[in-house]
């Protein structure tokens, strides 16, 4: 299929620490297929880590990532490349138009995942788009500079804001074998996505603390009314009020601490604050982030600048 495109290409096959004969079979194919490159990870490092290994070593002007089970048809790559060139975009998402080959449980859990991620991350996340996508070299270079230890590309790529398009396709049945992505891994992916792109779990402690504090104030007022009516034993009101007040203050402080931890986490991620798509001084588009800009002749930016 790639030969028919009449372009120079390479196929980077990443073996994620498999225990079968995958590497030997690929190596045999490589003898007659010089464009095939095999990368074997020493141990099973996970789906996103294997994607990272491939993206960091791919050398093409355009890079397409897809799984090896052939549910994402390689024939769509030609359409992706055409759309990227004609529409002048940096990202082309493969969007599943039909998932009838998946189980009802898989379809429903995927629907819940994308709904939750849109609420936490933002509306720019394309629906039913997994890890089958085409990326330009500009996007690859930005991804390589990000210090992400556990990237979730289906969220990370849309967050970069590069011009994008979609190609719809029908998801085929699995060619062979059984899925290695059970419910446990799907839950882990959902948690990794949430923890990597949102401090919502930490902020939840803040809201719970505030609500609990307000509830404590109501209960304190209730305790005082009961005390005035004489329906309590000696010492009950003071103990009741003290426990509630301290509990409410502790929850509020825990929430504030969580908010600051979230800010520290965002700082350690060191994601760029912005990506420059065009600079009229250079006259061309670019992928510069919040690193120092340079003028057209390679010198550093003048000491005085006006930014609109």
C-alpha positions, 0 to 999 in steps of 0.5 A: 500500500505504501509503495503505491503512494510513490513516496519515500517511506519507512515503517517503524514497528515497535515491539512492546516487550512481547513474549512471542516470535514477533521480533523474529518474524519482523526481522525476517520481513526486514530482509526483503523490505529495507524500509522496515525498521524494528524497535524492541523494548526490553520489557512491556512498557505500555501502549503510550510508552511504545507510541513514544518510542516510535514517534521519537525515532520516526524520521519522516516529514509525516508520521502516522501511528496505528496499532498492529491489529489492523482494526485501523486500516492502513489504506486510510493513510493515503487519504490522511496524507492527501488531506494534510497536503490539500488542507495544509494542516499538521494533524489528521485524526482518524475518526471511527465512523462505525464501531459495530465490530466492538462489543457494546461494553467497549463502545459504551465505555469509550463514549463515557471516556470521551464525554468525561475528557471533554468535561475535564480537558476541553471541547477540542478533543475529537470524538471517537479518535484514538491513536490512529492519526497523522502528524507533521514533523513540526508536531513531532518536534514539539512532542519530543521537546515536551518533558512528559514521562507518561504522555496520553497522546489522544489528549496531548496532541489536541491540546497543542492547537495545531491546525487539524482535520478528520478522516472518517473510516469504518473500524474493522474487526481484529485481524488475529489474536485477542485484545491486550487492553482489558477493563483494568487498562481502560480504567488506568488510561482514564485515570492517567488522562485525568491526572495528566491534564486536569487538577480536578481531583485535587480541586474536588477536595477544595469544594468538599472542604467548603461544602463541609465547612458550610455544613459544619456552620449549620450544625454548630447553629443547631448545636447552640439551639439544642444547648439553649433548649436544655436538651443536651448533657453537660459538655456535649455542645462544646465537644460537638462544636469543637469537632465540627469546627476543626473538621471543617477547617482541616478540610478547607486547608486540605483543599487549598493544599491540593490546589497548590500541589496541582500548580506545582504539578503543572509547573513540573510538567513544563508544558509550553504556555503557547505555540507560535504559528506565524511570525510576520517578521519571519514571514513563515509559520513556525512551531516556536513555543515560549522559548526565546524568539529569533530574528530572520537572520538568526540573531536574538530578538531585539531588547525592546519589542511591542507585542499585540 
